[in-house]
Amino acid sequence: MEDVLRTLSRTLRVFELGESEIRIYSLLQRESLTPRQIAKTLGLSERIVREKLKHLLDLGLVERTLVNRGWLGYVYYAKAPKEALRELFNRLESTLKMLEKEGETKIEV
């Protein structure tokens, strides 16, 4: 059971959002932007913005589109709040089901 609880704890940490990620998501609700534009608007380094965008992408809260405007890069935009929450809930639910199965297997042994 300890292993299951440790796994759950690690999994829940993945869902944590820092202040920068919340600010980035909120900004992208208003307009689609490049990482450089986000960094400039929020006063963050571009490296930090890219790191936070990767986490937001992994969680399914933002999406990106490849663009060619004389340069090749991505423009990011936020999913609608309802859709983003649904994505988070689905991910959490599947994780909990996996942990439940794992817990049942360990109890039977």
Phi and psi in radians as a Rosetta constraint file:
Dihedral C 1 N 2 CA 2 C 2 CIRCULARHARMONIC -1.041 0.35
Dihedral N 2 CA 2 C 2 N 3 CIRCULARHARMONIC -0.721 0.35
Dihedral C 2 N 3 CA 3 C 3 CIRCULARHARMONIC -1.082 0.35
Dihedral N 3 CA 3 C 3 N 4 CIRCULARHARMONIC -0.712 0.35
Dihedral C 3 N 4 CA 4 C 4 CIRCULARHARMONIC -1.111 0.35
Dihedral N 4 CA 4 C 4 N 5 CIRCULARHARMONIC -0.763 0.35
Dihedral C 4 N 5 CA 5 C 5 CIRCULARHARMONIC -1.156 0.35
Dihedral N 5 CA 5 C 5 N 6 CIRCULARHARMONIC -0.660 0.35
Dihedral C 5 N 6 CA 6 C 6 CIRCULARHARMONIC -1.125 0.35
Dihedral N 6 CA 6 C 6 N 7 CIRCULARHARMONIC -0.750 0.35
Dihedral C 6 N 7 CA 7 C 7 CIRCULARHARMONIC -1.094 0.35
Dihedral N 7 CA 7 C 7 N 8 CIRCULARHARMONIC -0.753 0.35
Dihedral C 7 N 8 CA 8 C 8 CIRCULARHARMONIC -1.070 0.35
Dihedral N 8 CA 8 C 8 N 9 CIRCULARHARMONIC -0.769 0.35
Dihedral C 8 N 9 CA 9 C 9 CIRCULARHARMONIC -1.067 0.35
Dihedral N 9 CA 9 C 9 N 10 CIRCULARHARMONIC -0.800 0.35
Dihedral C 9 N 10 CA 10 C 10 CIRCULARHARMONIC -1.091 0.35
Dihedral N 10 CA 10 C 10 N 11 CIRCULARHARMONIC -0.715 0.35
Dihedral C 10 N 11 CA 11 C 11 CIRCULARHARMONIC -1.123 0.35
Dihedral N 11 CA 11 C 11 N 12 CIRCULARHARMONIC -0.759 0.35
Dihedral C 11 N 12 CA 12 C 12 CIRCULARHARMONIC -1.132 0.35
Dihedral N 12 CA 12 C 12 N 13 CIRCULARHARMONIC -0.557 0.35
Dihedral C 12 N 13 CA 13 C 13 CIRCULARHARMONIC -1.078 0.35
Dihedral N 13 CA 13 C 13 N 14 CIRCULARHARMONIC -0.548 0.35
Dihedral C 13 N 14 CA 14 C 14 CIRCULARHARMONIC -1.078 0.35
Dihedral N 14 CA 14 C 14 N 15 CIRCULARHARMONIC -0.535 0.35
Dihedral C 14 N 15 CA 15 C 15 CIRCULARHARMONIC -1.453 0.35
Dihedral N 15 CA 15 C 15 N 16 CIRCULARHARMONIC -0.137 0.35
Dihedral C 15 N 16 CA 16 C 16 CIRCULARHARMONIC -1.176 0.35
Dihedral N 16 CA 16 C 16 N 17 CIRCULARHARMONIC 2.439 0.35
Dihedral C 16 N 17 CA 17 C 17 CIRCULARHARMONIC -2.075 0.35
Dihedral N 17 CA 17 C 17 N 18 CIRCULARHARMONIC 2.249 0.35
Dihedral C 17 N 18 CA 18 C 18 CIRCULARHARMONIC -1.446 0.35
Dihedral N 18 CA 18 C 18 N 19 CIRCULARHARMONIC 3.018 0.35
Dihedral C 18 N 19 CA 19 C 19 CIRCULARHARMONIC -1.037 0.35
Dihedral N 19 CA 19 C 19 N 20 CIRCULARHARMONIC -0.719 0.35
Dihedral C 19 N 20 CA 20 C 20 CIRCULARHARMONIC -1.100 0.35
Dihedral N 20 CA 20 C 20 N 21 CIRCULARHARMONIC -0.721 0.35
Dihedral C 20 N 21 CA 21 C 21 CIRCULARHARMONIC -1.152 0.35
Dihedral N 21 CA 21 C 21 N 22 CIRCULARHARMONIC -0.682 0.35
Dihedral C 21 N 22 CA 22 C 22 CIRCULARHARMONIC -1.125 0.35
Dihedral N 22 CA 22 C 22 N 23 CIRCULARHARMONIC -0.742 0.35
Dihedral C 22 N 23 CA 23 C 23 CIRCULARHARMONIC -1.132 0.35
Dihedral N 23 CA 23 C 23 N 24 CIRCULARHARMONIC -0.716 0.35
Dihedral C 23 N 24 CA 24 C 24 CIRCULARHARMONIC -1.126 0.35
Dihedral N 24 CA 24 C 24 N 25 CIRCULARHARMONIC -0.810 0.35
Dihedral C 24 N 25 CA 25 C 25 CIRCULARHARMONIC -1.043 0.35
Dihedral N 25 CA 25 C 25 N 26 CIRCULARHARMONIC -0.784 0.35
Dihedral C 25 N 26 CA 26 C 26 CIRCULARHARMONIC -1.076 0.35
Dihedral N 26 CA 26 C 26 N 27 CIRCULARHARMONIC -0.742 0.35
Dihedral C 26 N 27 CA 27 C 27 CIRCULARHARMONIC -1.107 0.35
Dihedral N 27 CA 27 C 27 N 28 CIRCULARHARMONIC -0.745 0.35
Dihedral C 27 N 28 CA 28 C 28 CIRCULARHARMONIC -1.248 0.35
Dihedral N 28 CA 28 C 28 N 29 CIRCULARHARMONIC -0.258 0.35
Dihedral C 28 N 29 CA 29 C 29 CIRCULARHARMONIC -1.164 0.35
Dihedral N 29 CA 29 C 29 N 30 CIRCULARHARMONIC -0.529 0.35
Dihedral C 29 N 30 CA 30 C 30 CIRCULARHARMONIC -1.523 0.35
Dihedral N 30 CA 30 C 30 N 31 CIRCULARHARMONIC -0.613 0.35
Dihedral C 30 N 31 CA 31 C 31 CIRCULARHARMONIC -2.789 0.35
Dihedral N 31 CA 31 C 31 N 32 CIRCULARHARMONIC 2.736 0.35
Dihedral C 31 N 32 CA 32 C 32 CIRCULARHARMONIC -1.482 0.35
Dihedral N 32 CA 32 C 32 N 33 CIRCULARHARMONIC 2.344 0.35
Dihedral C 32 N 33 CA 33 C 33 CIRCULARHARMONIC -2.486 0.35
Dihedral N 33 CA 33 C 33 N 34 CIRCULARHARMONIC 2.795 0.35
Dihedral C 33 N 34 CA 34 C 34 CIRCULARHARMONIC -1.474 0.35
Dihedral N 34 CA 34 C 34 N 35 CIRCULARHARMONIC 2.840 0.35
Dihedral C 34 N 35 CA 35 C 35 CIRCULARHARMONIC -0.988 0.35
Dihedral N 35 CA 35 C 35 N 36 CIRCULARHARMONIC -0.693 0.35
Dihedral C 35 N 36 CA 36 C 36 CIRCULARHARMONIC -1.098 0.35
Dihedral N 36 CA 36 C 36 N 37 CIRCULARHARMONIC -0.741 0.35
Dihedral C 36 N 37 CA 37 C 37 CIRCULARHARMONIC -1.130 0.35
Dihedral N 37 CA 37 C 37 N 38 CIRCULARHARMONIC -0.707 0.35
Dihedral C 37 N 38 CA 38 C 38 CIRCULARHARMONIC -1.089 0.35
Dihedral N 38 CA 38 C 38 N 39 CIRCULARHARMONIC -0.823 0.35
Dihedral C 38 N 39 CA 39 C 39 CIRCULARHARMONIC -1.022 0.35
Dihedral N 39 CA 39 C 39 N 40 CIRCULARHARMONIC -0.794 0.35
Dihedral C 39 N 40 CA 40 C 40 CIRCULARHARMONIC -1.133 0.35
Dihedral N 40 CA 40 C 40 N 41 CIRCULARHARMONIC -0.780 0.35
Dihedral C 40 N 41 CA 41 C 41 CIRCULARHARMONIC -1.129 0.35
Dihedral N 41 CA 41 C 41 N 42 CIRCULARHARMONIC -0.718 0.35
Dihedral C 41 N 42 CA 42 C 42 CIRCULARHARMONIC -1.659 0.35
Dihedral N 42 CA 42 C 42 N 43 CIRCULARHARMONIC -0.081 0.35
Dihedral C 42 N 43 CA 43 C 43 CIRCULARHARMONIC 1.210 0.35
Dihedral N 43 CA 43 C 43 N 44 CIRCULARHARMONIC 0.639 0.35
Dihedral C 43 N 44 CA 44 C 44 CIRCULARHARMONIC -2.007 0.35
Dihedral N 44 CA 44 C 44 N 45 CIRCULARHARMONIC 2.818 0.35
Dihedral C 44 N 45 CA 45 C 45 CIRCULARHARMONIC -1.283 0.35
Dihedral N 45 CA 45 C 45 N 46 CIRCULARHARMONIC 2.636 0.35
Dihedral C 45 N 46 CA 46 C 46 CIRCULARHARMONIC -1.122 0.35
Dihedral N 46 CA 46 C 46 N 47 CIRCULARHARMONIC -0.594 0.35
Dihedral C 46 N 47 CA 47 C 47 CIRCULARHARMONIC -1.084 0.35
Dihedral N 47 CA 47 C 47 N 48 CIRCULARHARMONIC -0.789 0.35
Dihedral C 47 N 48 CA 48 C 48 CIRCULARHARMONIC -1.100 0.35
Dihedral N 48 CA 48 C 48 N 49 CIRCULARHARMONIC -0.759 0.35
Dihedral C 48 N 49 CA 49 C 49 CIRCULARHARMONIC -1.056 0.35
Dihedral N 49 CA 49 C 49 N 50 CIRCULARHARMONIC -0.777 0.35
Dihedral C 49 N 50 CA 50 C 50 CIRCULARHARMONIC -1.101 0.35
Dihedral N 50 CA 50 C 50 N 51 CIRCULARHARMONIC -0.703 0.35
Dihedral C 50 N 51 CA 51 C 51 CIRCULARHARMONIC -1.091 0.35
Dihedral N 51 CA 51 C 51 N 52 CIRCULARHARMONIC -0.794 0.35
Dihedral C 51 N 52 CA 52 C 52 CIRCULARHARMONIC -1.197 0.35
Dihedral N 52 CA 52 C 52 N 53 CIRCULARHARMONIC -0.654 0.35
Dihedral C 52 N 53 CA 53 C 53 CIRCULARHARMONIC -1.103 0.35
Dihedral N 53 CA 53 C 53 N 54 CIRCULARHARMONIC -0.672 0.35
Dihedral C 53 N 54 CA 54 C 54 CIRCULARHARMONIC -1.063 0.35
Dihedral N 54 CA 54 C 54 N 55 CIRCULARHARMONIC -0.757 0.35
Dihedral C 54 N 55 CA 55 C 55 CIRCULARHARMONIC -1.123 0.35
Dihedral N 55 CA 55 C 55 N 56 CIRCULARHARMONIC -0.763 0.35
Dihedral C 55 N 56 CA 56 C 56 CIRCULARHARMONIC -1.122 0.35
Dihedral N 56 CA 56 C 56 N 57 CIRCULARHARMONIC -0.639 0.35
Dihedral C 56 N 57 CA 57 C 57 CIRCULARHARMONIC -1.140 0.35
Dihedral N 57 CA 57 C 57 N 58 CIRCULARHARMONIC -0.794 0.35
Dihedral C 57 N 58 CA 58 C 58 CIRCULARHARMONIC -1.036 0.35
Dihedral N 58 CA 58 C 58 N 59 CIRCULARHARMONIC -0.626 0.35
Dihedral C 58 N 59 CA 59 C 59 CIRCULARHARMONIC -1.391 0.35
Dihedral N 59 CA 59 C 59 N 60 CIRCULARHARMONIC -0.230 0.35
Dihedral C 59 N 60 CA 60 C 60 CIRCULARHARMONIC 1.439 0.35
Dihedral N 60 CA 60 C 60 N 61 CIRCULARHARMONIC 0.362 0.35
Dihedral C 60 N 61 CA 61 C 61 CIRCULARHARMONIC -1.562 0.35
Dihedral N 61 CA 61 C 61 N 62 CIRCULARHARMONIC -0.449 0.35
Dihedral C 61 N 62 CA 62 C 62 CIRCULARHARMONIC -2.262 0.35
Dihedral N 62 CA 62 C 62 N 63 CIRCULARHARMONIC 2.844 0.35
Dihedral C 62 N 63 CA 63 C 63 CIRCULARHARMONIC -2.320 0.35
Dihedral N 63 CA 63 C 63 N 64 CIRCULARHARMONIC 2.940 0.35
Dihedral C 63 N 64 CA 64 C 64 CIRCULARHARMONIC -2.426 0.35
Dihedral N 64 CA 64 C 64 N 65 CIRCULARHARMONIC 2.722 0.35
Dihedral C 64 N 65 CA 65 C 65 CIRCULARHARMONIC -2.228 0.35
Dihedral N 65 CA 65 C 65 N 66 CIRCULARHARMONIC 2.313 0.35
Dihedral C 65 N 66 CA 66 C 66 CIRCULARHARMONIC -1.332 0.35
Dihedral N 66 CA 66 C 66 N 67 CIRCULARHARMONIC 2.259 0.35
Dihedral C 66 N 67 CA 67 C 67 CIRCULARHARMONIC -2.220 0.35
Dihedral N 67 CA 67 C 67 N 68 CIRCULARHARMONIC 2.701 0.35
Dihedral C 67 N 68 CA 68 C 68 CIRCULARHARMONIC -2.231 0.35
Dihedral N 68 CA 68 C 68 N 69 CIRCULARHARMONIC 1.720 0.35
Dihedral C 68 N 69 CA 69 C 69 CIRCULARHARMONIC -2.081 0.35
Dihedral N 69 CA 69 C 69 N 70 CIRCULARHARMONIC 0.832 0.35
Dihedral C 69 N 70 CA 70 C 70 CIRCULARHARMONIC 1.530 0.35
Dihedral N 70 CA 70 C 70 N 71 CIRCULARHARMONIC -0.190 0.35
Dihedral C 70 N 71 CA 71 C 71 CIRCULARHARMONIC -2.529 0.35
Dihedral N 71 CA 71 C 71 N 72 CIRCULARHARMONIC 2.702 0.35
Dihedral C 71 N 72 CA 72 C 72 CIRCULARHARMONIC -1.833 0.35
Dihedral N 72 CA 72 C 72 N 73 CIRCULARHARMONIC 2.171 0.35
Dihedral C 72 N 73 CA 73 C 73 CIRCULARHARMONIC -2.951 0.35
Dihedral N 73 CA 73 C 73 N 74 CIRCULARHARMONIC -3.067 0.35
Dihedral C 73 N 74 CA 74 C 74 CIRCULARHARMONIC -1.895 0.35
Dihedral N 74 CA 74 C 74 N 75 CIRCULARHARMONIC 2.524 0.35
Dihedral C 74 N 75 CA 75 C 75 CIRCULARHARMONIC -1.997 0.35
Dihedral N 75 CA 75 C 75 N 76 CIRCULARHARMONIC 2.282 0.35
Dihedral C 75 N 76 CA 76 C 76 CIRCULARHARMONIC -1.821 0.35
Dihedral N 76 CA 76 C 76 N 77 CIRCULARHARMONIC 2.578 0.35
Dihedral C 76 N 77 CA 77 C 77 CIRCULARHARMONIC -2.549 0.35
Dihedral N 77 CA 77 C 77 N 78 CIRCULARHARMONIC 2.663 0.35
Dihedral C 77 N 78 CA 78 C 78 CIRCULARHARMONIC -1.535 0.35
Dihedral N 78 CA 78 C 78 N 79 CIRCULARHARMONIC 2.512 0.35
Dihedral C 78 N 79 CA 79 C 79 CIRCULARHARMONIC -1.255 0.35
Dihedral N 79 CA 79 C 79 N 80 CIRCULARHARMONIC 2.731 0.35
Dihedral C 79 N 80 CA 80 C 80 CIRCULARHARMONIC -1.034 0.35
Dihedral N 80 CA 80 C 80 N 81 CIRCULARHARMONIC 2.509 0.35
Dihedral C 80 N 81 CA 81 C 81 CIRCULARHARMONIC -0.893 0.35
Dihedral N 81 CA 81 C 81 N 82 CIRCULARHARMONIC -0.750 0.35
Dihedral C 81 N 82 CA 82 C 82 CIRCULARHARMONIC -1.096 0.35
Dihedral N 82 CA 82 C 82 N 83 CIRCULARHARMONIC -0.772 0.35
Dihedral C 82 N 83 CA 83 C 83 CIRCULARHARMONIC -1.171 0.35
Dihedral N 83 CA 83 C 83 N 84 CIRCULARHARMONIC -0.695 0.35
Dihedral C 83 N 84 CA 84 C 84 CIRCULARHARMONIC -1.119 0.35
Dihedral N 84 CA 84 C 84 N 85 CIRCULARHARMONIC -0.760 0.35
Dihedral C 84 N 85 CA 85 C 85 CIRCULARHARMONIC -1.127 0.35
Dihedral N 85 CA 85 C 85 N 86 CIRCULARHARMONIC -0.708 0.35
Dihedral C 85 N 86 CA 86 C 86 CIRCULARHARMONIC -1.048 0.35
Dihedral N 86 CA 86 C 86 N 87 CIRCULARHARMONIC -0.740 0.35
Dihedral C 86 N 87 CA 87 C 87 CIRCULARHARMONIC -1.062 0.35
Dihedral N 87 CA 87 C 87 N 88 CIRCULARHARMONIC -0.791 0.35
Dihedral C 87 N 88 CA 88 C 88 CIRCULARHARMONIC -1.119 0.35
Dihedral N 88 CA 88 C 88 N 89 CIRCULARHARMONIC -0.786 0.35
Dihedral C 88 N 89 CA 89 C 89 CIRCULARHARMONIC -1.099 0.35
Dihedral N 89 CA 89 C 89 N 90 CIRCULARHARMONIC -0.731 0.35
Dihedral C 89 N 90 CA 90 C 90 CIRCULARHARMONIC -1.092 0.35
Dihedral N 90 CA 90 C 90 N 91 CIRCULARHARMONIC -0.740 0.35
Dihedral C 90 N 91 CA 91 C 91 CIRCULARHARMONIC -1.137 0.35
Dihedral N 91 CA 91 C 91 N 92 CIRCULARHARMONIC -0.755 0.35
Dihedral C 91 N 92 CA 92 C 92 CIRCULARHARMONIC -1.138 0.35
Dihedral N 92 CA 92 C 92 N 93 CIRCULARHARMONIC -0.723 0.35
Dihedral C 92 N 93 CA 93 C 93 CIRCULARHARMONIC -1.088 0.35
Dihedral N 93 CA 93 C 93 N 94 CIRCULARHARMONIC -0.766 0.35
Dihedral C 93 N 94 CA 94 C 94 CIRCULARHARMONIC -1.166 0.35
Dihedral N 94 CA 94 C 94 N 95 CIRCULARHARMONIC -0.615 0.35
Dihedral C 94 N 95 CA 95 C 95 CIRCULARHARMONIC -1.136 0.35
Dihedral N 95 CA 95 C 95 N 96 CIRCULARHARMONIC -0.760 0.35
Dihedral C 95 N 96 CA 96 C 96 CIRCULARHARMONIC -1.126 0.35
Dihedral N 96 CA 96 C 96 N 97 CIRCULARHARMONIC -0.668 0.35
Dihedral C 96 N 97 CA 97 C 97 CIRCULARHARMONIC -1.104 0.35
Dihedral N 97 CA 97 C 97 N 98 CIRCULARHARMONIC -0.734 0.35
Dihedral C 97 N 98 CA 98 C 98 CIRCULARHARMONIC -1.095 0.35
Dihedral N 98 CA 98 C 98 N 99 CIRCULARHARMONIC -0.746 0.35
Dihedral C 98 N 99 CA 99 C 99 CIRCULARHARMONIC -1.173 0.35
Dihedral N 99 CA 99 C 99 N 100 CIRCULARHARMONIC -0.640 0.35
Dihedral C 99 N 100 CA 100 C 100 CIRCULARHARMONIC -1.094 0.35
Dihedral N 100 CA 100 C 100 N 101 CIRCULARHARMONIC -0.781 0.35
Dihedral C 100 N 101 CA 101 C 101 CIRCULARHARMONIC -1.081 0.35
Dihedral N 101 CA 101 C 101 N 102 CIRCULARHARMONIC -0.753 0.35
Dihedral C 101 N 102 CA 102 C 102 CIRCULARHARMONIC -1.099 0.35
Dihedral N 102 CA 102 C 102 N 103 CIRCULARHARMONIC -0.711 0.35
Dihedral C 102 N 103 CA 103 C 103 CIRCULARHARMONIC -1.140 0.35
Dihedral N 103 CA 103 C 103 N 104 CIRCULARHARMONIC -0.712 0.35
Dihedral C 103 N 104 CA 104 C 104 CIRCULARHARMONIC -1.135 0.35
Dihedral N 104 CA 104 C 104 N 105 CIRCULARHARMONIC -0.687 0.35
Dihedral C 104 N 105 CA 105 C 105 CIRCULARHARMONIC -1.112 0.35
Dihedral N 105 CA 105 C 105 N 106 CIRCULARHARMONIC -0.752 0.35
Dihedral C 105 N 106 CA 106 C 106 CIRCULARHARMONIC -1.221 0.35
Dihedral N 106 CA 106 C 106 N 107 CIRCULARHARMONIC -0.566 0.35
Dihedral C 106 N 107 CA 107 C 107 CIRCULARHARMONIC -1.242 0.35
Dihedral N 107 CA 107 C 107 N 108 CIRCULARHARMONIC -0.651 0.35
Dihedral C 107 N 108 CA 108 C 108 CIRCULARHARMONIC -1.184 0.35
Dihedral N 108 CA 108 C 108 N 109 CIRCULARHARMONIC -0.527 0.35
